[in-house]
């Protein structure tokens, strides 16, 4: 075994190569959010993404295999942040009734996904129909959201707050309604207070889960 010390990692302007790469990736994600969230996925080229992020195409391909992987990363990010927000909203709410749980869930989801019209467009529009792989990714997240809603309904049934029936189709319909209304509000009609959207969706869910 050689007794030589490993070569020191090079740094540029006080930043390591790893830090510089992380910064480039962050700029590409920000460029994807801006371009996909305003111009749309189909209308955005890799060259435009690189110009917006101030990186080379070589740097782009060091981080992503193509536009689709960048879009997938953004979609995963918004869903993970929404999932974490729901988990936080449910902390200490183990004994809460159905209406309280639903209102907390809706508010947490809206707070994240409708925080920026670009995120809403990416989450609910741009990812649809891109490819088989991305569709599988999207449906995987929808399945996770369905499982979350089904868990809430099962708890409501156990407490006697909801009828004991199969809610599988109901939660798919709820997810579609929530996604469409949040996107519509975020993209076109933000003068309506967010609390009003939260209340409307809460009332809708409570009306079908009974």
C-alpha positions, 0 to 999 in steps of 0.5 A, a space after each residue: 500500500 502506498 504511503 503517499 497522502 491523497 492529493 488535496 481537493 482543488 478549490 476555486 474561489 474558496 469553494 470545493 468542486 463539490 460545492 460548485 457542482 451543487 451550486 450548478 445543480 441548484 441553478 439548473 433546478 431554478 432554471 427548470 422551475 422558471 422555464 417549465 413553470 412559465 414557458 412549459 416543458 415542451 417549449 423549453 430546450 436544454 440550450 435555453 435551460 443552460 443559458 438561464 442557469 449560466 452553465 454549459 451543456 456539459 455541466 447539464 449532462 453531468 447532473 441530468 440525463 435530459 429535460 425529463 430527469 430535471 422535470 422529474 426532480 422538480 415534481 419529486 421536490 414539490 411532492 416531498 415538500 407537500 408530504 412533509 408539510 402534511 406530516 407536520 400538520 398532523 403532529 399532535 392531532 391524533 385525537 382530532 375529528 375528521 373535519 379538523 384532519 381534513 382542514 389541516 391536510 388541505 391547508 398544508 397541501 395548498 400552502 406548498 403547491 400553490 405557493 408559486 404558480 410555477 410549482 402548480 403548473 409543474 405539479 399538475 400540468 407539465 408532468 402529464 403525458 410526457 413519457 411512460 417513465 414520468 407517468 409511472 412516477 406521477 401515478 406513484 405519487 398519486 397512489 401515495 396521496 390516495 393512501 394518505 386519504 384512505 388512512 384518514 377515512 379508515 380512522 373516521 370509520 373507526 370513530 363512527 364519523 364515516 360510513 364503512 364502505 370502500 373509498 378507493 374511487 372516492 379518494 381518486 376523485 378527491 385528488 383530481 378535484 383538489 389538483 384542478 382547483 389548486 392549479 386553477 386558483 394558482 394560475 388564474 384567480 389568486 385574488 380569491 383568499 387562500 382560506 376560501 379555497 381551503 374551506 371549499 375543498 374541505 367542505 367538498 371532501 367532507 361532503 363525499 366522506 360521510 
